[in-house]
Amino acid sequence: MRCPYFDAGRCRSCTLMGEPYATQLAGKQRRCEAALPDVPWLAPVPSAEAGFRNKAKMVVGGTVAVPTLGILDDSGRGVDLRDCGILQPGIRAALPTLAAFATLARLEPYDVPRRRGELKHVLVTESPDGELLVRFVLRSEGPLARVREHLPALLATLPHVRVVSANIHPEHKAVLEGAREVLLTETATLPLDLGDVVLQLPPRSFFQTNTAIAAALYRQAREWVDEAGARSVWDLYCGVGGFALHCRAPGREVVGVEAAADAVAAARLAADGGTGGGEVAFVAADATTWALGSGGRPDVVIVNPPRRGIGPELAEWLECSGVATVVYSSCNVDTLVRDLTAMPSLRPVRARLFDMFPQTTHHEVMVLLRRA
């Protein structure tokens, strides 16, 4: 894949841009195999090279009349990247209209060096059906009246926008969003039809940025859970319920645990509208605290932690729990290896690379662990 922004030096976020995709994938596979050298590795799951990213995180710069959507340069000025080739086509098609909406609603771009202005980011997620979730990250509630006033015009121009919200982020910090979300549409979640399961995504919840690879990841976990003959499954760090709902089956009890209450509410909504039989429940709690205090032991535990890994407490609990099978999905092979070292009784018997992030060195790895 070639990128004019990368070639011109305007954006270097995709550090492997221009490298042949087969070479990228082989390099990631070698790195992961070197980290876990004594594990049988299945063939890696490749991604599309371009148009794969289902979420745009666009920093807003420029002026009210001519806003930029992209990143900031070293001096804090906006660099427009609205034609970024890794974004799904539906997102790219919507970005000019969203920039025009910012002008119409008089949303002054936030000037980082001067600490003035209102509109910090425009965040857009596209579903497999082409529907959009749009979030405007604002410094204050001041512009909300103007956003509401002009929202009907936006929805008329982009009728496939399903959810719109404003995130209030008053602090001058290098973080994407604030704690308060204001829903601006009657619809509160974006349906994500993955074929087997329809997930529901609220504005603040996490979902993998590559829909096709996420679906492959969920199917692989279900295959390993079925292979284990599991009658009970815990999905820790379950998010909006991707693994839990894919593992739902007649005669099987599934529990998903997630700290974010809005994600749990969305997972329950998806469960209520789903099929497949079996019992599935979702709990709003810290995964480690809940597991340590549960007093139970399922047949299979699925863990999908953030980059920092599951940490020593949960690793110790899994090591001592007697759980026969663990499916560990990781976006950081280094913390994965650290956690596996703390669980010597759970032996890796199979591993697979899922290329969630083409054009970068990032990776997603899933490992099947069985108790020795």
C-alpha positions, 0 to 999 in steps of 0.5 A: 500500500502507498500513502501520499501522506506518508510519502510526503512526511505529513504523517508517519503513524503507520510505521510499516507503510510502503513495506510489502504486506507479505513482508509485514506479516512474516515479520510479525509472525517471526517476532511472536514465534521468537517470543513463544518458541516452543508453541505450535503456531497456526497460520496467521490470519491476514487483513486487508491492507487498506480500508480496514480501520473501522474507527477514525480518531481525528484531531481537529485543527485549523479554523472554524471556516477551514477545519482540518481533521487528522493530526497535529504537527510538532507546532500544534497545527492541524494536518488534514488526513481525511483521505487516510487510506487505512480508514473504511471507505464509509468513514472517509466519505463522511469526513468532509460532511463532518468538517462542514458541520463543524463550520456550520455549528461554529465549532472553533477547533481547539488550539493546543498551544494557546489552550483556546477553542472548543472542538478537540476531536471528531471520532467516527465508527463504521459498522459492517452495515455502513452505519456510523457512530459520530462523537464530537469531543468538546472542551465544554458544554457551551457549543451543545445548543448549536450542535443540537440546532444543526444536527437535523441537517447533518442527519439529513445529509448523512442518513446512515449516521445512527448515533451522535454524541458529544464528549465533554473533555475540559482538561488540557491533557493528551488523552482522547476524551473526558468522562462525560458523554451527552447523547444527542440521538434517540438511538444509543448504540451502533449495531455491529453485525458480525454474521454469527452475533450482532453486538451493540456499541455505545459511544464510550465502549471499546471495540477492535478497530478491524472488524473482519479480524475481530470476527475471526478472533471471536470465531477462533475462541469459540472453536477452542472453547467448543473443542474443550467441551466447556459447560461453563465459560468466563469471559474476563475483560469482556467489553461489549460481549464479543467473546461471551456472545460468540461462545453462547451455546445450548447447555453452556453457562457463560459469564462476561465481566467488564468494569465499564457499566455502559459496555455491560449494558450494551452486552446485555442488550445484545444478549437479549436480542441474540439467539443460540441458546445457553445461559449468558450473563454480564457483570459490571465489575473489575475482572480480577476482583470478581474472579478472586471473590467468585468462589467458583471455577469454570471449565474455560476462562477467556481473558482479553486484557489491555496492553498491560496484561492481566497482572500478577493477581489474576495470573496467580489466581488462574495458576492456582484455580484448577481451571483446565483451559484458558484462552488468552487474547493479547495485543502485546506479546511481551506482557503475554509472555510475562503473564504466561511465565507466572502460570507455569501449570497452564501450558501453551498448546496452540497460538495464532497471530491475527493481523489487527493492525496492518501497516504497523508493528502492532499485533494481536495474538491468541494462545490456547492454554491447558493445564498440565 
